[in-house]
Amino acid sequence: MSSRLTVFGERQSFSSPFSLCLSAHHQVLVEPEPPSAQRVHGVDLVGGEEQGRPLKSEEQQKNYVHEWERVQRALYRKKEYQTCQRWSEVGGLLTIFGKTSATSEEHVSKSFPESEEEEEEEEEQQVRRSEINTDMPSEDWYIEKLVQELKDGDQTATVLILCAMMELDLLKESYQVAIQDLGGLEVLLNLLDTDDIRCKIGSLKILTKISQNVQLRQTIVKMRGLQRMVNNLDLPVKELQALAAETIKNVATSRRARRIVREHGGIGKLVKLLECFSNPAERRANMEEDLEVARCAASALWICSKSTKNKEAIRSAGGIPLLGRMLRSPLENMLVPVVGTLQECASQEAYRAAIQSEGMVKVFVKKLKSNNTELQMLCASAIFKCAEDEGTRDLVRRSRGLQPLVSLLAKADNKQLLAAATGAIWKCSLSMENVAIFQENNVLQILIGLLTDQPEEVLVNVVGALGQFAQIPANTTTICRGGSIKILINLLKGTNQALLVNVAKAVGACATVKDNVEILFVLDGIHLLWSLLQNPSAEVQCSAAWALCPCIGNAKNAEIMALSLIGGLELVVNLLKSTNNQVLTSVCALVAKLAKHQKIVEVLSERGAVPLLTRLTDTTDNRLRCYLAEAIEHLCLWSTNRESFGECGAVGPLVRYLKSKDSRVLLSATMALYELSKEPNNIITMHKEGAVPQLIRLIGSDDHKLQEFAAGCLRNIRLLARANQRAAR
């Protein structure tokens, strides 16, 4: 589609529509077709011919030239512009549009203040300015003049001033601050509400650059600039849409800004712009413009997707299939924002399922081999988040994506890339089939080498992966004997909660091998794990409790070890008051390990463990039920605890556990009831709760251990019944 440019009533066609063509040689003011009778500052956008009126008269044309002369004098202030022929080309403008008459040339010659009169006028203006503030730098004078002209000029002057401002180095902070302080920012934002496409585009080109300043971004948000940009996304002008989306990307860096974009319908409009990328294989006349609009929209969505509600808004607007379609693009500058948006949204399960079902994981794996490090990083990050799901982990392995992830570890200087790669390896290692492949590529040794001199975000992932590798006993020996265990234990002294969680898991995995427990004890690792029980993070508490379980279970002198940490036992009892089921489950598992030792049972009982455990028996969480029943069973080793559990009301709920379909819950509950059945009063309670038919049913179980304890509990019930019969006689 061609465009027509109208200056002084004459037109010229150009191939690039909707743009302000700024080069080192000319400025071209271009309008979209079809023309419309829009007005800005009271001046028509198009010539009279488009509106059905005669062309401009000679007098009107002279008025335009006089307006340009006024602008030229402002531009001439900066000496460096005196020799810059770009701004002398008002004559060029006239030549372009066919005005080469002597009258025009005369007006062009007057555009430069060569006469003494004009020079004196210029000097007087400078003197008057100097009287106001002699300390103001010349750059500020120039900016001030441009802003003033921007405020006062008509439509033509406005467009020319915008051209002048775009010639400045707008990335300089001094220019950015000056534009704001002098009121230019408000004018630029107001131009977005006009009907003049040229003014909108010129304003957005400036806003796109100056919005990289943090202070200006905040001001734009306060001045309702984002709402105006969102409104311009609807206009059917490709360059305007692209610039509006690009500026939104720059401004929407805060939570408030992202919320504003969503609340004013910006997410849906940005998603709709992705439709410009309908079919990359199809050749269209405006393909480059369409691709640029789609790229800018994807970039804006990438920034906006950092908010959880915006992720849902993108999905609701149908963004996932559109992003998936764009993911097939061969253009890397298009892929970066698309993958960036997808990896940001992959924190949600709905996105992970869609990414897996639409085959995007294979694309991520393929692009891991790209030469673009940013794209590699984003693809690895996407795999990192998506690999939470077992299906994705298997898909990465089948797509041969594990080896490319390992190769990225060689780029240790790029910390962002390293963090993404180690994160992907960590999550993929949740499947032991993947661990075996990583072992073949010597990944364990590489990860051990990354334990030092790395940022915390890398360490979190490295230690997480080591915890998975430590599930193989041979690997724990490599970690503990090679000196790496000392580094891990030192990391337990840190404050990063995510790192503490993973270190505790890794240390706990190492403790599953008996020979390693002594090393942990000597290096003070077990003491540090106990101290983590008082960490305010529930996740840290949980991981520390799980890590202590194998330490206690495999220690040679677990009783002495635990009793030397009386404060630690008190922490364990206090954690039974937690409201977090995950913490309660891990602490009950720890109590079950500790209660195997009689002296420890005595300490736990004195500190009130029995009523606290009883209070938890009403839970419906099967995992908690399992470890809770196991803890009650072992605490019954202390002579008075059987009676105490009965008095506190633990027997009835445990009997109800026998109706569970979870085999582990059935076994733990039956073992606990067997110990409790050694107390006569508890047997009476079991009988009232209907334990006998349930136990008879469990005797027929395929689990021999379950059969044994069910039969033992029935035996105790029968013995008490027979004793009562004899006493009655």
N, C-alpha and C positions, 0 to 999 in steps of 0.2 A: 504494500500500500504506500503510495507516495504521499509526501507532505508538501504543504505550500507555505512559504514564508512571505509575510506581507510587511513591507516597510515602505512608507510613502506611497501606498496604493499600488505597488508593483510586486509581482510574485516570482518565486524561483523554486524549482523542484529539487528535492534532495532524497537520497536513498535511505537515510537513517532518520526515521520519524521520531517525534516526541523528544527531541534532545536539544540541549544547548551545546552546539559544536564549538568547543574551545580548543584551539591549537595555538601553536607558536606564531601563526600567521593571520588568523582571523577569528571573529566571533560570528556565529550564525544563529539567528533566532528562528526556531522552527516551531510550527504549530501542527497539531494533528488535523487530519481531514476526516470527516467533513467539517468545514469552518462553521463557527457559531458566533453570534453577536455577543460575546462575553465582554464584561467591562471590569477593569480594576483601576482604582483611583480615578474613576470617571472617564477612562479612556478606552475606546473600542479596541478589541484585540485584532480585528481584521479590517481590511480596507473596505471602502464603500462598495466596491464591485461585488464582493461576496454577499453584501447585505442588500443588493439591488439598488445601490446608490452610485452616483458618479465617483470617479477616482478623486483623491485629495487634490485640492487646488494648490497652485504654486505658493500661495500665502501660508496655507496649512503646512506645506512641506518645509517652508522656511522656519515655521514655528518648531517643527521637529528638530531641525538643525540647531536652532538656538538652544533648545533644551539639551542637545548633545554637547554644545559648547560649554554650557554651565557645568555639566558633568565632567567634561575634559579639564576644566580649570581645577576642579577638585582633585582629579587624578594627577594633574601636573605637579601637585604639591611635592610629591616624593620625587626627588631628583632622578632616581634611578629609572623612573618611568619616562623621563624626557627623551631618552634615546631608544626607548622600547617602542618599536613601530607597531606593536600589536594594537596599542590604543590610538595610534594615529590613523587607524584604518577605518575611521568613519567614512573617509573617502573610499576605502575598500568596500565598505558596505554599500555606498552609493554606486560604485562601479559594478558590484555584484548584481545590484538590482537595476542596472541599465541607466543610471543617472550620471552622465558624464558631461553635462552641459557646463558652460562657463560659469553660470550662476551657482551651480553646485560646487565647482572647484573653488569659487570665491568663498563660499561658506566653509569649505574644508580648510582653506588657508587660514580662516579666522579661528579655526579650532585650536590653534597654537598661539599662546600669548607672546607673539614676537614684537608687537608694537610697544612703544614706551608707555602708552596709556594703560595697556593691559598689564604690563609689568609693574607699573606703579600701583594699580589696583590690587595686584597680587601681594605686593609688599605691604600695602595698607592692611590687608586682611591678616597677614602674618604679624604685623605690629599689634593689631587689636587682639589677636590670639595671645601674643606674648604678654600683653598687659594683664591678661586673665591669669595665666599660669606659665611662667617662663621655664619651669622645671619639667614640663611634660615632654617626653621623648617624641621625636618626629614620627615614629611608628604609631604612637597613640593619636597624634594629630590626624594622621592619615585615616586610621580606623574611625576616629570620631567623625570625620567629614563624610566617610562612606555611610556610616550608620545614620547620620543626620539626613543625608540625601535619600537614604532608604526610607526614612520616615516621611519625608516631605514630597518626594518625587511622585510623578504620575506613573502610569503603567510602563511606558517606554523607559523612563529613567530607572524604575525599579529593576527591570530586567538587566539593564546595563550595569547597575550597581552590583547586582548579584554576580554578574560576570567578573567584575573587578574584584569582588571579595573572594571568588574562587581562585583567582590568580595568586592570592596570598598563601603563605605557608600556614594553613589553618591548623596544623598539628602542633604549632608553637603555643605553649601554654599562655604566653603573654597576649597573643592575639585572641585566644579563646576567652580569657578573662576580660579583656577589653571589650569584646563584643557583648558579653553579659553585662558588664558594669555600665555600658553606655546605652543599654536598652535595646540592643540589636537582636538579642535572643527572642524577646517578646514579639518584635516585628516579624522575624523569620517564622515563628509559630503562627502568627496571625495570617501570614500569607498562605498557610495550608488551608485556611477557610475560604479563600477567594475562589473565583471561577476560572482564573487564568492558569492554564496548565503549565505555561512557561515559568510563571512565578513559583508554582508549587514545586516543579522539578528543580529550579535553581535553589530554592530554599532548602529542599531535602538534600541536595548535594553538599550544601554547607553544613547542615545539621548532622549529616552522616560523619563528617570529619570532626566537628567540634564536640560531638557527643561522646568521643573517646575520653573526654575529661570527666572525672568522677563528679566534681562539683556541678558541672553543667548538666550531667545526667540527672542529678537530683533536682536541679532547678527545672528542667524540662518536665519531670514527673509532677512537680508541684504546680506548674503552669498548665496542666492538662494537655501537655504536648502529645502524650501517648494516645489519648482519645482521638486527637486530630489525625495522627498517623494511621490509626486503625480505620478511620472513616475513609481515608484515601486509598485503602486497599481495594475498595469496591469499584473505583473508576476504571474504565476499560482502556487504560493507557499503560502499556507494558513497562516502559521505563519508570513511570510514576509508581507502579506497583512494586517493582524491584527496589527502588530507592526507599519507599516507605517500609518495606520488610527489612531492608538492610539497617535502617535507622532504628527500627524497633529492636533488632538484634543488639545494637549497641546500648540502647537505653534500658532494656528490660533485664538488668543485672541484679536487681534487688527483689526481694519477696513482694514488696508492695507493688512494684512496677509490673511484675508478672501477673499479680492478681488483677490489676487494672486492665491489662490486655485481655484476660479471660472474661472479666465481667462486662466488657464492652464488645464481646463477640469476636475478638481478634483471633482466637484460636481457630474457630470455624472458618474464618476468612483466609487465614494462612494455609489451612489444610486444603481449601478449595483452590488456592493458587498452585498447589502441587499437581493439579490436573493438567497444567500446561505441559507437563512431562507425560503426555498421554501415550505416545508410542515413539521411543527414540529411534527406531529403525525407519520411521516414515519421514520423508523429506518434505519440509514445509517451507514456505517463503519466509516466515518469521521464526524459524527454529531457534536461532541464536538468542533472540529476545525471549522466547518461551523458556528456554533452558535457564537463562539468567534469572527470570522471575521465579522459577521453581527452586533454583539454588538458593536465592535470597530467602524465600519462604521457609525452606528447610533449615537454613541457618537461624532464622528467628525462632522456629519451633524448637530447635536444639536448646537455645537459651531458656525458652519458656518451659521446657520439659523438666527443668530442675525443680519445679513445684509439683507436688503429688497430685493436686487437683487438676493441674494442667495436663498431666499424663492421661488422666481419665477423660478429660475434655478432647484430647487428640484422638483417643481411641473411639469415643462416642461420635466424633465427627467423621469417622471413616479413614483416619490417617494411616492405619497399619497397612492395608493393601496398597495404598498409594506409595508409601515409603518402600514397601517391598518391591514395587515395580521400578522405582528409581534406583534401587540397589543393583539392578542389572546394568546400570549405565557404565560405559567404559571410561567416562570422564572422572578423574580422581577428585577434581575440585567439587564435583557434584556428590561424590561418594562420602567425602569427609563429613559434611553436615548431616547427611542421611544416616550414616553409621553412628555418628555422634548422638543423634536423636534416639535411635533404636537402643543403643547401649545405655543411655540415660533412663529410658523407659523400661528396660529389661529388669529393673528391680521389682516390677510387679509381675505376679504370676500369670495374669491374663496375657501380658505381652510376651512372656517367655513361651507360653503355649502357642501363641500365634506365630512367633518367630520360628519355632520348631516345625509347626504344621505347614508353613508356607515355604519351607526349604531355605530359609535365610542363613542357617548355620553353615551350610556348605559354601555360601558366598563369603562368609566371615573367614572360614578356613582358607579359601582360595586367596583372599586379599592379604593374608598373613605374609605372603611371599612378595608383596608389592615393594617397590623401592621408596614409597612414600612412608616415612617413619610415623607420621601422625596417623595415617590410615592404618598402619600396622598396630599402633597403640590402641586405637579405637576398636578395631576388630578383636584384639586380645581382650580388651575390657568387656566387650559384648559377650565373648565366650566365658569370661570370668563370671559374669552375672547369670548367664543362661545355664551354666553347668551346675547350678544348684539342683537341677532336675536330672535324674538318672538317664532319661531318654536322650537328653542333649549330650551328656558325657559319652554315651555309647555312639551317638551320631558323629561326634568329633573324632572318636577313635576309628570308626568305619570310613570316615572321610580322609583319613591319614593326616589329621591336623595336629597330632601330638608332636611329631618331629619338628614341624615349623615353629611350634611354641618353644621347644628346647633351643632351637637356633637363635631365637630372640634373646636368650640369656647372654649371648656373647656381646650384646650391645649394652654393657653395664654402665656406660657413661650417660646414657639417656635414662634418667631415673623414672620418668613417667612411663616410658616403654617397658622398663624393667619391672615396675610395679604391676602393670597390666599383665605382663607375661607370667610373672610368678603367681599372680592371683589366679590366672587361668589354669596353671599347672596344679595349684593347690586344689581347686574345685574339681578338676578332672581326676585328681588322685583319690577322690572319695570312692571311686570304683577301683577295686583291686586289679582288674584286668588292665587298666591304664597304668597302674603303678608298675606292673610287670614290664610294660613297654618302656616306661621312663627308666627303669633299672637298666635296661639294655643300652640306653643312651647315656648312662653314667650321670644321671640327674642328681642323685643323692650327694655325690661329691661336689657337684657344682653348687647345690643349695647350701651345703656346709660352708663352702668358701664365701658365700654371700651373707654370712652371719655377722660380719664386721664391716664397719665403715659404710653403713647403708642407712637411708632415712627410715623412719618408723613405718611408713606405708609399705615399704618393701619388706621390712622385717616381719610385719604382721603376716604377709603372704608366705614368706620363706618358712617361718616357724610353723604356720598352718600346714604347709606341705610336708615338713619334717614329721609333724605329728601323725600324718597319714602313712608316711613311709615307715614309721616306727611300729606300725601294726605288724610288720614282719620282724620276728625276733632277731634275725641275723642283722638287720639294720640298726637295731638298738645297740648292739655291740659296737658297730661302726661309729655311732654317735657318741657313746659313752667312753669308749677307749681312745678315741681320737682327740679328746680335749674339747669337743664341741659341747659336752654336757655342762662344762663350767661356764661357757658363754651363755647357755640357756638359763642356768641358775642365776647368773648375774642380771639377766633380763627380768627376773621376778622382782627385782627391786625398783622397777620403773613405775610409771603412773599411767601409761597408755592402756586403757582398759581392754581394747581389742587385742593388743599385743599380750597382755597378761592372760587373757582367756586362752590364746593359742599356745603360749609357753607352758601354762599349767597342763594343757592337754598333751603336749609333747613330752613333758617330764613324766606325767602319769603313764604314758605309753611306754616310756623307757623302764618304768618301775614294774612293768608286768614280768620282767625277767629278774629273778631273785638276786642274781649276782650284781645287778645294777643298783639295788636299793641301798646297799652299804655305801656305794660311791655317793649317792644322793645325800645320805645322812652325814657323811664326812664333810661334804661341801656345803652343808647347811641348807640344802635344798628343801628338805622336809619341813624344817622350821619356817622357811619362807612361805611354803604352801599353807601352813597353819595360819600364818599372819594374814594371808589373803582372805580368810574367812570373815574378817572384819572390814573388808573392802565394801564401800557403799553400793557397788554394782552387783546386782543379783546374778548376772551372767558370770562375773568373776568368782563370786561365792560358789556358784554351782560347779564351775570347772575345777576350782581348787578342791572341793569336796570329792569330786570324782577322781581327781589325781591322787588324793590321799588314800583312797580305797585300796589300790594295789600296793601302795607303800606300807600300809598296815598289814595287809594280807600276806605279803612276802617278806616282811622284816623278820630277822632272827630273834630279836628281842623287842617285839612290838609292844608288849606290856610296859617294859621299862621306858621305851621311847615315848609312849603316850603319856605315862604318868609323869615324865619329866616336863611335860607341857600341860600342867593342870589348867592353866588359863585357856589353852586350846580346847580342852574338853568343855569348859564352860561356854566357849563360843559355839560349840556344836549344839549344846542344849538350847542356847538362846536362839539359834537359827531355826529350831523347831517351832518358833512363834511366827515365822515368816508367812506371808500370804501368797508367795510365789510357789506354784506347784513344782516347777523345775528345781528350785532350791530345796524344797521339802523332800523331793524324791532323792536327790543326791545326798542330802544329810541323813535320811533314813538308811540309805545304802551304807554310808560311813558308820552310822551307829551299829548297823548289823555286823560290820567288820570289827569294830571296837569291842562289842559286847561278847565276843568269843573269849575274852579274857576276864576272869572273875573280878580282879581288883579294879579293872576299868568299869565293869558293870556297877560295882559298889559306888564309885565316884559319880557315874551318870545318874544312878538312882537317887543319891543324896541331893543332887541338883535339880530334881524334879522332872526327869525324863519320862517317867511312867504316865502321869496325867497329860503331859503334852502329846505323847504318842497316841493316847486314847482319844484325845480330842480330834485327831486326824482320821479316825477310823470311819467316819461318815462320808469320806471322799468317794467319788465315782470314777476317779482317774485310775485306770487299771495299772499303769506303771507305778504310780505312788502306792497303790494297794499292795503290789508285789513286794516292794522293799520295806514298807511299813510292817506287814505281817512277818517278814523275815527279822526285822529289828525286834518286834515283840517276842518272837520265838527265842532269840538269844538272850534277851533281858530276863526271861523267865528262869535263867540259870541261877539268878540271885533268889534265895529261898522265899523271901516275902513278896517278891514281885508278882507271882502267880495270883496270890490273893488280892494284891493291890490293883492289878488289871481288872479282876472281876468286880471289885468294889467301884472302880471308876467307870465301868460299863463298856469294856472293850470286847466282851465275849459275844454279845448279840450281833453287832455289825460283822464280826469275823465269820459268824455262821452264815450270814447273808452272802459273804464272798463265795460260798460254795456253789452258788447259782451262776457264777461267772462262766463265760465261755472261753476265757483266757487260761490256757494250761498253766502258765507260770503263776497266775494269781491263785488257782486252785491248789497247786502244790504248796505255796507259801502259807496260805490260810490253813490248810490241813496240818502242816507241821506246827504252826502256832497253836492251833486248837489241841493238838496232841499234848504239847507242853502244858497248856492251861488245864487240860482234863485231869491233871495230877492233883488238882485242888477240887474237893467235893462240891463246894458251892458253885463252882464254874460248870460242873457237870449238870447240875440242876438247871442252870440257865440255858445250856446247850439243848437239853431235852425240851424245854419250853419253846425254844426258837425253832424246833423241828430239825435239829442237826442229824438225828439218827437216819431218816430216809435218805438224806443227801449223802451221808457217809457210806451207807450201804451201796448206793449207786456208784460211788467213786471206787469202791473195792473192785468193781468190774472194769476199771480203766486199764488201758494198755500200758500205762506208765507204772512200772513196778515200784518205784519209790513212792508214788502217790498211793498205790494200793497198800503199801506197808504202813504208812502213817495214818491212813483212814482206818485200817484194821486196828491199829494200836489205840486210836482214839475211841473206837467202838468197844474195844476190850475194857478200857478204863470206865466207860459208861456202864457196861454190863456188870463189872465187878462191884461198882457202887450200888447198882440195883439189887444184886444178890445179897449184898451186905445189909441193905435196908429190909429185904424180905426176911432174912434170918433174925434181925433185931425185932421185927414185928411179931414173930412167933414167940 
